[in-house]
Amino acid sequence: MAVLARFGVRFDQRDDCFDRATRLLASALDVPHAGIGIQGTVHTWTLSTHGREVMLPIERGLSFCSRVVEAGKLLIIADARQDPRHVRHPIVTQPDSMFFYAGVPLVMPDGEIVGALGVHDRRRRRLSLRQRDILTDCAAFVASELRLRQAVQEHARAEAAVKAERSRLSRVLDSLPFDFWLCDAQGRYILQNAFGRAIWGVNLGSTPTETGTSPEITAIWAETNRRALAGEMMRGEFAYQLGDRLLQVEEILAPVRDEHGNIDGLVGVSIDNSERKAAEKARRESEARLTAAIESLPFDFWISDAAGDYVMINATTRARWGDLEGTNVATADLPPETRARWIDNTRRVLGGEHLRQEESFGTGDEARHVVAIMAPVQVEDQVIGLVGVNVDITERKLAEQRLHHLAHHDTLTGLPNRRALQERLAQAVEHGTRHGQVMALLLMDLDAFKDVNDTLGHDAGDALLVEVARRLQVGRRRSDTVARLGGDEFALILDTVRRPTDAAIIASRILSDLAEPFHFEGHEIQPRASIGITVFPADAASAGNLLKHADIALYRAKEAGRGRWRFFDDEMRVQVEARRNLERELRLAVDRSELALFYQPIVRPGGRTSVSFDSVVRWKHPSRGLVEPDLFLPVAEDIGLMSTIRSRSLSTVLYDAQRWLAAGVALDRIAVSFTSVPVHGGELYRLVDRALTETGVAPCHLEIGIAEPVLRGRHGATVLESLHALHARGISLTLEDFGAGHASFLHLKRLPIDRIKIGRTLIQTVLNDPCDAAIVCAIIDLAHRLGVETVADGVELPEQVAFLMRHGCDHVQGPLLGAPMPADAAMMQAGRRPWLQKLWPLDAAHSS
């Protein structure tokens, strides 16, 4: 098949030449069918057929052709119906069966048999010698035709190859990035490539003087052509002015000789070096600029070769170290220590290392600090030298030292600050652990310091702090550290003590030294202080815990009457351990979802079918039962769990609201309180916005309760901004525990408050304390004048409700109307509204 494909034989269309052969053969042998079969890898293909319109490909195992190819000679099958190899052949199995076959192989010029020429008949018959010769001659004719086609195809391929070669040569010449030309023996151009034509135009058939180029250029060309045609190899650089462009080229011309050695022309090339020449000029100018720049660098710069010889240094280096160019680092006139260090640095860098290190030269005021940076210069992975710089960082080092001192020292007293104390305390703990030594931490707080500031002014307070710092510094041991932690709080690290009682002796001496009065602007000031003591390793094994325990001991010392010291003791340890257990259990509770929301009804006396709820989070402790939020939320805030609790609580509230609304509950709103935790930045708004988006609850069903401590914190301004943004979305805002703080009235002015919640402390005493009753009435009246509703919290008695109704309180909540309950119970109560039975008599009395 591959051979026939090379001959141009096709099976997808009829070929009249081969059809005539099969037609003549069928006529000469008087048979109904004659065909030419070509043997493929799997099938036998019909090249020509007479007597049947179409012959489909036949499996090689069934075909007569494959039998002839195997035999390699004339094959006669008298009755294919009796032959198992051909009994399933389509020409045999058809109703008008042709079972006689005679075929001759088709032999190619190289002896390969590619198929067979054969005839079929519907009757048994014999072939005479003449008929056999006719069959053989016809096969030879078909083979000759194939051979003829082979010759035609090979001739066509040869002509195409020559044409392609000429075309390729022309393309190769035209693709050359330089001018290429040929001239005959008379110097006329007989070939130009595209590059040359683009520059000089088409000059074929012309001599140099006939090209129409400028006389200066043609004179050069005529001379170089003459010398090349005389047998000389010409090579030179020329500059041609072409209008505004200067063309700088390198030309090479050589004589071309015939087979007898006679010169019958020349070949030439012209390489455009304009860009290279311009680049060389630019490089020279760049090198000059680079040299000037290196010379003007305000820091040391040098280059050494692979032997350590200085091959280039700048002016700054010469001014500092002398003219080292041409000398070796090992013999340079340098201070011995400097030379030894430079020799080692050079050795390391020439070994392939990149070096960056700080070095110092000189002493005292003459000391200079530099950053030495050295890098190997490599060519093809071989180090051929190095380049180095010394950048003077003296001013930066001095500034860093000043900044370090400022960062680690108190600006007022000059003592180490909290940050420095923590670092030194950690070092003391590490030293004590490594050497098995005892150390102590004294935490001291001045008593009545605020009174000094308030009565004598802050200058007096500052003078007191400075004097205390001085006395502590005078009384300390050389190895001890005195620090000011901030405000009126000081600390003393006793680096080593023989026994804990030594710390008590030192603490007593400090209190005694401080008790001596001093004078400031005519006023006598007598410092007093309290001290908390903790000992390593008995009380704690880490710097952080030592500080915590000392703070606890200080608190207990102040509780005991101030002006005294107190050790961290077992009772405090028990409290600390209890706190740690609570923290650990609380973390597990959050992970195990032991915190649950409970809902307490908020009721408007005298009407409205809708109901509101106040949500409260409680801890379902596995052994303690329900734990109130006041007992664990402050701890959660301290250990960083409030963000998680806050997010989960808000999502749960809104999912419960979504479920209740879907069940047909006439829900007004659910309140979520942020009374005991600081919410800073945009956290509150992002938290509420995300929860509303997730649940699809309308903002009007959510109420945010804010307590005064949140607004007074250092993030109060950003919290206020978030609250305004939430209120603009339709979320109600309530100021909780109103009246308990000193700034409540200011918040009423600054905040977009919808309701204020009167604290339960006032409500519980409203019946028996006329002052509290007057305060509650004033709050209700003030709120109504400002267009704000009121909610009374902690209602336990019908008489309290009656009082609140008489004075126009809008909402009440408390044990009388319902304790906090789980979500399902709250939804059931919202439908039944059992509190109405308790309020009807009061409503009736109020109406009458």
Secondary structure, 3 states (H helix, E strand, C coil): CHHHHHCCCCCCCCCHHHHHHHHHHHHHHCCCEEEEEEECCCEEEEEEEECCCCCCCEECCCCHHHHHHHHCCCEEECCHHHCCCCCCCHHHHCCCCCCEEEEEEEECCCCCEEEEEEEEECCCCCCCHHHHHHHHHHHHHHHHHHHHHHHHHHHHHHHHHHHHHHHHHHHHHHHCCCEEEEEECCCCEEEECHHHHHHHCCCCCCCHHHCCCCHHHHHHHHHHHHHHHCCCCEEEEEEEEECCEEEEEEEEEEEEECCCCCEEEEEEEEEECHHHHHHHHHHHHHHHHHHHHHHHCCCEEEEEECCCEEEEECHHHHHHHCCCCCCECCCCCCCHHHHHHHHHHHHHHHCCCCEEEEEEECCHHHCEEEEEEEEEEEECCEEEEEEEEEEECHHHHHHHHHHHHHHHECCCCCCECHHHHHHHHHHHHHHHHHHCCCEEEEEEEECCHHHHHHHHCHHHHHHHHHHHHHHHHHHCCCCCEEEEEECCEEEEEECCCCCHHHHHHHHHHHHHHHCCCEEECCEEECCCEEEEEEEECCCCCCHHHHHHHHHHHHHHHHHCCCCCEEECCHHHHHHHHHHHHHHHHHHHHHHCCCEEEEEEEEECCCCCCCEEEEEEEEEEECCCEEECHHHHHHHHHHCCCHHHHHHHHHHHHHHHHHHHHHCCCCEEEEEEEECCCCCCCCHHHHHHHHHHHHHCCCHHHEEEEECHHHHHCCCHHHHHHHHHHHHHCCCEEEEEEECCCCCHHHHHHHCCCCEEEECHHHHHCCCCCHHHHHHHHHHHHHHHHCCCEEEECCCCCHHHHHHHHHCCCCEECCCCCCCCECHHHHHHHHHHCCHHHHHHHHHHHHHC
